[in-house]
Amino acid sequence: MKNTETKWHLWKKNKYCHWCGVKTRPYKNLGKNGDSKPDMATVDHIVSRNFAAFSNRASNKVLSCYKCNQDRAKNEQKLIPKYREDNKSYHDHYLFFLSGKI
């Protein structure tokens, strides 16, 4: 299923962000500068594509508002360089990421 189809499917089931509960909008509603508004519906991976081979499964995807999706991505970017520095497994780093200590 394509990402657009997945988003519509998830949005029809539940219009609210999985993470913060805000009501999302299913279309690309652009802001003043052409950027996405915080309540735009996006497809987010519960377990990041960077950390798990199974991450593209439907069961690993949720509807997220643009703001939550971007915030999670920014936090994840802090994690990737640490993996490269100390060669710990992605799994170990992902558990650390989920703990909220980053």
ROSE-4610 file (N, C-alpha, C; in Angstrom, 1 decimal, always signed):
// ROSE-4610
residu = [M/M/M/K/K/K/N/N/N/T/T/T/E/E/E/T/T/T/K/K/K/W/W/W/H/H/H/L/L/L/W/W/W/K/K/K/K/K/K/N/N/N/K/K/K/Y/Y/Y/C/C/C/H/H/H/W/W/W/C/C/C/G/G/G/V/V/V/K/K/K/T/T/T/R/R/R/P/P/P/Y/Y/Y/K/K/K/N/N/N/L/L/L/G/G/G/K/K/K/N/N/N/G/G/G/D/D/D/S/S/S/K/K/K/P/P/P/D/D/D/M/M/M/A/A/A/T/T/T/V/V/V/D/D/D/H/H/H/I/I/I/V/V/V/S/S/S/R/R/R/N/N/N/F/F/F/A/A/A/A/A/A/F/F/F/S/S/S/N/N/N/R/R/R/A/A/A/S/S/S/N/N/N/K/K/K/V/V/V/L/L/L/S/S/S/C/C/C/Y/Y/Y/K/K/K/C/C/C/N/N/N/Q/Q/Q/D/D/D/R/R/R/A/A/A/K/K/K/N/N/N/E/E/E/Q/Q/Q/K/K/K/L/L/L/I/I/I/P/P/P/K/K/K/Y/Y/Y/R/R/R/E/E/E/D/D/D/N/N/N/K/K/K/S/S/S/Y/Y/Y/H/H/H/D/D/D/H/H/H/Y/Y/Y/L/L/L/F/F/F/F/F/F/L/L/L/S/S/S/G/G/G/K/K/K/I/I/I]
num = [1/1/1/2/2/2/3/3/3/4/4/4/5/5/5/6/6/6/7/7/7/8/8/8/9/9/9/10/10/10/11/11/11/12/12/12/13/13/13/14/14/14/15/15/15/16/16/16/17/17/17/18/18/18/19/19/19/20/20/20/21/21/21/22/22/22/23/23/23/24/24/24/25/25/25/26/26/26/27/27/27/28/28/28/29/29/29/30/30/30/31/31/31/32/32/32/33/33/33/34/34/34/35/35/35/36/36/36/37/37/37/38/38/38/39/39/39/40/40/40/41/41/41/42/42/42/43/43/43/44/44/44/45/45/45/46/46/46/47/47/47/48/48/48/49/49/49/50/50/50/51/51/51/52/52/52/53/53/53/54/54/54/55/55/55/56/56/56/57/57/57/58/58/58/59/59/59/60/60/60/61/61/61/62/62/62/63/63/63/64/64/64/65/65/65/66/66/66/67/67/67/68/68/68/69/69/69/70/70/70/71/71/71/72/72/72/73/73/73/74/74/74/75/75/75/76/76/76/77/77/77/78/78/78/79/79/79/80/80/80/81/81/81/82/82/82/83/83/83/84/84/84/85/85/85/86/86/86/87/87/87/88/88/88/89/89/89/90/90/90/91/91/91/92/92/92/93/93/93/94/94/94/95/95/95/96/96/96/97/97/97/98/98/98/99/99/99/100/100/100/101/101/101/102/102/102]
x = [+0.8/+0.0/+0.9/+0.6/+1.4/+1.1/+2.1/+2.0/+0.7/+0.3/-1.0/-2.2/-2.2/-3.3/-3.3/-2.1/-2.0/-2.5/-2.2/-2.6/-4.1/-4.7/-6.2/-6.9/-6.3/-6.8/-6.8/-5.6/-5.5/-6.4/-6.5/-7.3/-8.8/-9.2/-10.7/-11.0/-10.0/-10.2/-10.2/-9.3/-9.2/-8.5/-9.1/-8.6/-7.6/-7.3/-6.5/-5.1/-4.1/-2.7/-2.5/-1.8/-1.5/-0.7/+0.1/+1.0/+0.4/-0.2/-0.7/-2.2/-2.9/-4.4/-5.0/-4.2/-4.8/-5.6/-6.7/-7.4/-6.6/-6.3/-5.4/-6.3/-5.6/-6.2/-5.6/-6.3/-5.8/-5.1/-5.0/-4.5/-3.3/-2.6/-1.4/-1.9/-2.1/-2.6/-1.3/-0.9/+0.3/+0.1/+1.2/+1.2/+1.6/+1.9/+2.2/+3.5/+4.5/+5.7/+5.8/+4.7/+4.7/+5.0/+5.1/+5.4/+4.2/+4.3/+3.1/+2.6/+1.3/+0.8/+1.0/+1.0/+1.3/+0.2/-1.0/-2.1/-2.2/-1.3/-1.4/-1.2/-2.0/-1.9/-0.7/+0.1/+1.2/+1.2/+2.0/+2.1/+3.5/+3.4/+4.6/+4.9/+6.2/+6.6/+6.7/+6.1/+6.2/+7.7/+8.2/+9.7/+10.3/+11.2/+11.8/+12.4/+12.3/+12.9/+14.4/+15.0/+16.5/+16.8/+15.8/+16.1/+15.6/+14.7/+14.1/+13.8/+14.1/+13.9/+12.4/+11.6/+10.1/+9.4/+10.1/+9.4/+8.4/+8.5/+7.5/+6.2/+6.1/+4.8/+3.7/+2.5/+1.3/+1.1/+1.4/+1.3/+2.2/+3.2/+4.2/+3.9/+2.8/+2.5/+1.3/+1.3/+0.2/+0.0/-1.2/-1.4/-0.8/-0.1/+0.6/+0.4/+0.3/+0.3/+1.7/+1.8/+3.1/+4.1/+3.6/+4.4/+5.0/+4.2/+4.8/+5.7/+5.4/+6.3/+7.6/+7.6/+8.9/+9.7/+9.0/+9.7/+10.3/+9.6/+10.2/+11.4/+11.4/+12.5/+13.7/+13.5/+14.6/+15.3/+14.5/+15.0/+15.8/+15.3/+16.0/+17.4/+17.5/+18.7/+19.8/+19.5/+20.4/+21.0/+20.2/+20.6/+21.5/+21.4/+22.1/+23.6/+24.1/+25.6/+26.1/+25.4/+25.8/+26.1/+25.2/+25.4/+26.7/+27.0/+28.2/+29.5/+29.4/+30.5/+30.9/+29.9/+30.3/+29.9/+29.4/+29.1/+28.1/+27.3/+26.2/+25.2/+24.4/+23.4/+22.3/+21.7/+20.5/+19.5/+19.3/+18.3/+18.6/+19.8/+20.2/+19.9/+20.3/+20.1/+18.6/+17.8/+16.4/+15.7/+16.1/+15.6/+15.9/+17.1/+17.6/+16.7/+16.5/+15.6/+14.2/+13.7/+12.3/+12.2/+13.3/+13.3/+13.2/+13.4/+13.2/+14.4/+15.6/+16.8/+17.6/+17.1/+17.9/+17.1]
y = [-1.2/+0.0/+1.2/+2.2/+3.4/+4.3/+5.2/+6.0/+6.8/+7.4/+8.2/+7.3/+6.1/+5.2/+4.8/+4.6/+4.2/+5.3/+6.6/+7.7/+7.8/+7.7/+7.7/+6.6/+5.4/+4.3/+4.6/+5.0/+5.3/+6.4/+7.5/+8.7/+8.3/+7.4/+7.0/+6.3/+5.5/+4.7/+5.6/+6.6/+7.5/+8.8/+9.9/+11.2/+11.8/+11.2/+11.8/+11.3/+12.2/+11.9/+10.8/+9.8/+8.6/+9.1/+10.2/+10.6/+11.7/+12.7/+13.8/+14.0/+13.3/+13.3/+14.4/+15.3/+16.4/+15.9/+16.5/+16.1/+16.6/+15.6/+15.9/+16.2/+16.8/+17.0/+16.1/+15.5/+14.5/+15.0/+16.3/+16.8/+17.7/+18.1/+18.9/+20.4/+20.9/+22.2/+23.1/+23.9/+24.6/+25.9/+26.2/+27.5/+28.6/+29.8/+31.0/+30.9/+30.1/+30.0/+28.7/+28.1/+26.9/+25.6/+25.8/+24.7/+24.0/+22.8/+22.1/+22.6/+22.6/+23.0/+21.9/+22.2/+21.2/+20.1/+20.4/+19.3/+18.5/+18.7/+17.9/+16.4/+15.5/+14.1/+13.5/+12.7/+12.0/+10.6/+9.7/+8.4/+8.3/+7.8/+7.7/+6.2/+5.9/+4.5/+4.5/+3.5/+3.4/+3.0/+2.0/+1.7/+2.3/+3.1/+3.8/+2.9/+3.4/+2.7/+2.5/+3.3/+3.2/+2.1/+1.5/+0.6/-0.8/-1.0/-2.4/-2.7/-4.0/-4.4/-4.6/-4.8/-4.9/-3.6/-2.5/-1.2/-0.8/-1.4/-1.0/-1.7/-2.6/-3.4/-2.4/-2.7/-1.9/-1.8/-2.8/-2.8/-1.9/-1.4/-0.5/+1.0/+1.2/+2.6/+3.1/+4.4/+5.1/+6.4/+7.0/+8.4/+9.3/+10.3/+11.3/+12.7/+13.6/+15.0/+15.4/+16.3/+16.7/+17.1/+17.8/+18.3/+17.1/+16.2/+15.0/+14.2/+14.0/+13.3/+13.9/+15.3/+16.0/+16.0/+16.2/+16.1/+14.8/+13.7/+12.4/+12.2/+12.7/+12.6/+13.4/+14.6/+15.4/+14.6/+14.1/+13.3/+12.1/+11.5/+10.3/+10.7/+11.9/+12.3/+12.4/+12.6/+12.7/+11.3/+10.3/+8.9/+8.3/+8.6/+7.9/+8.1/+9.4/+9.5/+8.7/+8.6/+7.8/+6.4/+5.8/+4.5/+4.3/+5.3/+5.2/+5.3/+6.1/+6.4/+5.1/+4.5/+3.4/+2.0/+1.9/+0.6/-0.3/+0.3/-0.5/-0.9/-1.8/-2.3/-1.2/-1.2/-0.3/-0.6/-1.9/-2.2/-1.6/-1.6/-1.0/+0.5/+1.1/+2.6/+2.9/+2.0/+2.3/+2.2/+1.3/+1.2/+2.4/+2.9/+4.1/+5.3/+5.4/+6.4/+6.4/+5.2/+5.0/+5.4/+5.3/+5.6/+7.1/+7.9/+9.4/+10.1/+9.4/+10.0/+10.8/+10.8/+11.6/+12.9]
z = [+0.0/+0.0/+0.0/-0.9/-0.9/+0.3/+0.6/+1.8/+1.8/+0.6/+0.6/+0.9/+0.4/+0.7/+2.2/+2.7/+4.1/+5.0/+4.6/+5.4/+5.4/+4.2/+4.1/+4.9/+4.8/+5.6/+7.1/+7.6/+9.0/+9.4/+8.6/+8.9/+9.0/+8.1/+8.1/+9.4/+9.9/+11.1/+12.4/+12.4/+13.5/+13.1/+13.2/+12.7/+13.7/+14.8/+15.8/+15.8/+16.2/+16.2/+17.3/+16.9/+17.8/+19.1/+18.9/+20.0/+20.9/+20.3/+21.2/+21.2/+20.3/+20.3/+19.6/+18.9/+18.2/+16.9/+16.5/+15.3/+14.1/+13.2/+12.1/+10.8/+9.9/+8.6/+7.5/+6.7/+5.8/+4.5/+4.3/+3.1/+3.5/+2.5/+2.7/+2.7/+3.9/+4.1/+4.4/+3.4/+3.6/+4.4/+5.1/+5.9/+5.1/+5.7/+5.0/+4.2/+4.7/+4.0/+3.1/+2.9/+2.1/+2.9/+4.2/+5.1/+5.6/+6.0/+6.5/+7.8/+8.0/+9.3/+10.3/+11.6/+12.6/+12.7/+12.2/+12.3/+11.1/+10.1/+8.9/+9.2/+8.7/+9.0/+8.2/+8.9/+8.3/+8.8/+8.1/+8.5/+9.3/+10.5/+11.3/+11.7/+11.8/+12.2/+13.7/+14.3/+15.8/+16.1/+15.4/+15.5/+14.2/+14.4/+13.2/+12.2/+10.9/+9.8/+10.0/+10.8/+11.0/+12.0/+12.7/+13.8/+13.6/+12.6/+12.5/+11.1/+10.8/+9.4/+9.1/+10.2/+10.0/+10.0/+10.0/+10.2/+9.2/+8.0/+7.0/+7.0/+7.9/+8.1/+8.5/+8.1/+8.4/+9.9/+10.7/+12.1/+12.8/+12.1/+12.6/+12.2/+11.6/+11.1/+11.9/+12.2/+12.9/+12.3/+12.5/+12.0/+13.1/+12.6/+13.4/+12.9/+13.7/+13.2/+12.8/+11.9/+11.3/+12.5/+13.5/+14.5/+15.3/+15.7/+16.4/+15.6/+14.3/+13.4/+13.3/+13.1/+13.0/+14.3/+15.5/+16.8/+17.0/+16.7/+16.8/+15.9/+14.7/+13.8/+14.3/+14.8/+15.4/+16.5/+17.4/+18.5/+18.1/+17.0/+16.5/+15.9/+15.3/+14.7/+15.7/+17.0/+18.1/+18.3/+18.0/+18.3/+17.3/+16.0/+15.0/+15.1/+15.4/+15.5/+16.7/+17.8/+19.0/+18.6/+17.7/+17.3/+16.5/+15.7/+14.9/+15.8/+16.9/+17.7/+18.6/+19.1/+20.1/+19.6/+18.4/+17.8/+18.6/+19.4/+20.0/+19.0/+19.3/+18.4/+18.3/+17.1/+16.9/+18.0/+18.3/+19.3/+20.7/+21.1/+22.4/+22.4/+21.3/+21.1/+21.1/+20.4/+20.3/+21.6/+22.5/+23.8/+24.6/+24.4/+25.1/+24.6/+23.3/+22.7/+23.3/+23.4/+23.9/+25.4/+26.1/+27.5/+27.8/+26.7/+26.8/+27.4/+27.5/+28.1/+27.1/+25.9/+24.8/+24.7]
